[in-house]
Amino acid sequence: MAAVEKPRQSLAGLWNISFGFFGIQIGFALQNSNMSRIFQTLGSSLDDLPALWVAAPLTGLLVQPIIGHMSDRTWLGRFGRRRPYFLAGAILAAIALLLMPESKALLMAALLLWMLDASLNISMEPFRAFVGDMLPRDQHTAGYAVQTAFIGAGAVIGSIFPYLLDHFGVANDAPAGMIPDTVRYSFWAGGIALFAAVMWTVLSTREYAPDEMTAFGEAEEAQGSDELTIRALAARTYTASFAWIAAGAAVAFVTEQFALQKEVYLLGGLLIAYGIASIAAIRLAKAGRSSNMLANIVGDFAGMPTIMKRLALVQFFSWSALFIMWINTTPVVARNFYQSPDPASAGFQEAGNWVGVLFAVYNGVAAVAAIAILPALARSIGKVRTHMICLLAGAAGYASFLFIRDPKLLLISEIGVGIAWASILAMPYSILASSLPQRKLGIYMGLFNVFIVIPQLLVATVMGSIMAAFFPDQPIWTMLAAALVMAIAALAMLRVQPEHHD
């Protein structure tokens, strides 16, 4: 029996499918543009910022593959397949946003960041697969473009909210160790907006039932794919597993010998943990445990399509640059453009608000570019060249921080960053849309996003050691690092050759 084609979605349908991402990105934007400010306000030193940010990417590394695997196999009747995860994550994220401004100590803020990032990842990861679930292949690019536009719009609102509140007379100063009202009210409004946007998607969409997915030819493919994954894993030896463990031990040894910051031990620990997990997964596969989650996740990771592996390298460098920016923009702007490195000073809080504006600008540029520039450029020169050019624009934006002196001119820098951001959110997924097996979108999207998380962990654990050793109290040089890393990502696109499958 021939597979039935999925119905095409109208513009309203595309809107409903991705509107929840608008709220999720408000939460991410508030986190990205304000957490360094909150940590420093509560007493963190500049050198400790990367360590405090570790919780966020570590959470994503663990959550995204698990949620992807589970959501591929979930069906709760009228509640659907992906939507239960949207809703659960939104409730927890809203609670974290409401509580974050009430933090009285660094530990409380760090724990709430962990809760917030875990919750955002629970909601976000299934949204990527949701596009593939709901749309036929020839609408994937349009679906991801709309999703990127909502990401940009949500990030604009989340980033600029403290700045707007300040201009409406809300107090932007606070006693030492207290979070200003501009940030407090922004997080509260963000929590409400996140929950409302996700509820819009939950209530306005109807997911395809298992029998409908069978009619599309995807449910049957999934069962056969799982068996192939387990058989391929069972045929593997333990050599690579022991290599991961040895690499982790080497990282720990180098950290000890060269007195690197203690956070680098985490990187070694993760490598060792993956080596151990892969040994366990191979043993389960050899025993025929085809339904085991660990075996399936490790097997799918080892068996990623070639194009996904090559794009993963691009993602690794792209997101390394982004995470460098998110951690360091506030201290860079405060020290180098406002000459106010002291978190208790009014100048530092003013710089924090301006960073919110800068982040709003690059996200606004991304929202416009995703709809008005990227599709036309991709049709003209191809998706690979489009992504390469956009990444180079981002590298130029980061590099310009070293030459600009007026903080207002940083708005020009953010145009390049925004173009790169739009492409990072849309082009890799558009390139993969015709190559990833639709039957396992959840797990593959979760595994692809691991290469967003790993560079964040690397930056959070290693960047602090590099800066302390070579550029103490000079965070401006992190922008040069971001520019170089983004340029490497652009060069890595030379190895990507799109595959097209019907």
Steps between C-alpha positions, in 0.01 A plus 500: 500500500645837395573754772261793532650850465468725805263793450660837431460761772368850444679807633276481808600136546871588479440777754324267746766229469786733597340774713598322821865549404436876529442458875784253546742744339385780730619276783831425330558870424438604859742228610771583245498877543452520878653199676859635501358824637305314771799285595730803528237694695482210749877507548656291222840604370569525127715185515216297655239578234581207268473253788159634599379466141601132485165384634311617193684311223555193720126481549439527127754228428308257721144612432481541123583144383283351773201722419553440128500123548198507730293734285554276196326225697229696682130507422256625763180496303356847446800653681722382216865408453713813540251734669521337847870593506425855382259546789707334774810700407303826481354459850841431656673778303235754601552409867877543464458841334267617776742390773831611342473872597441393860847340520688614808817297444710366213405140579130574470551679167717216365243236600220700339708538184531121493123463543428768239730353238377146558140615464567706189673201342207272585271736307742600224636166380165354385418825317775426244354155435145643506565680168593170336203323657246752377633607158570328169864508390454789257378721785787428738701805394196726542425344838852558633502855358181584690645337811817710466294817461318421826833426669631840392183684601488331840865574561449868415229533762689303762824690443363855487245480781728624784611793281140598425398476865790727594378761253149476645635588842544157661802498733814369333717543810488287812699462822809281481404136466144578386358447151355821344126529441553527124638145498250376758191613308649380169538145632147499640350625172714249311366211703143595422574556130681167467214302648236683293686451169559129556135454597402661169683226307373225732137606458505603132668194346394141459776243460472206265396180677706178470268358232540819298879484536477140378310623195782747435742205509698625803388280790594177321838644403576584862463142618738367233747782566521415871590141419773613258639739762529227763654250258762754389584585862526132594761452225729765652801429719586683822810670354337838445340486846837456668641779281234739639593399854871547427432844352311602814783379720747698286295818545498449877878440498570816297271699729693381803846546346442851371279617788209584269173618651312221675206525259714326235471182706134497398599464136718199583222353710252527213736318262546221753125484563428464129759225468338309785151560358607369159642182658167443675307573180706255293449229763124561493499486120697174496241361741223591255344777716356688202255705705761638742525881487875519569581250224280683251643845580863384483425298186334795327789727602755259353293454183429863410475575127821641345354842425384528861852426624648769276239756597560405863858631465364828364253519788781433749699805392197723435358446847840531665511856367143570610559376852817710530284800408219420744735458795726797433304779329384657827847515662655611167255787453510602866882508520602613152214729399357631829818473712285349778615147581361519856162317508382731779544814285225678310719486188510121513120480518473749213738283298287198583194672356692597186606139454131414505449747215793354305360151543157623392652651185678185387188296567285752312739485206477120515120507493499719188786317328336160551202605287633774272861404425586135560244332270586725205875468556473123533309477172765711332828348624393191693450426869863407570646821357226702669590358840870558441450866409274558799751345740774727362270799561473390864878469528537856371245621755693347790835631374363855478470513882878544511494814285182682603514747789145643510254247648226627266704388199485145632155495341681464167692202636173333595378507140771252404430292809128500422552379144715214630245419770216478248698259286611287797137453603368424152756379246637186673147375564393584146804314359420199718127503426533277193772281652384412852267200522158638587422191708752601771492878493482538877814305584700635206406860581595434861835351398566784253441748779767322706744680272350824621550398861851350485666826386319687774646261756843536342483879510369499856778268621801606291448870421538599864842333517613666177387845607651467849834391354537745212249786532405555867237773539495562123178332376513693168729231359221246526340678204809432289474135600133498396587653162770240429280208605208621285734532201609138553132399496462672162799311360360171632199549269732418207466131596118500499334353194119499523320172437147492362266208554132471416 
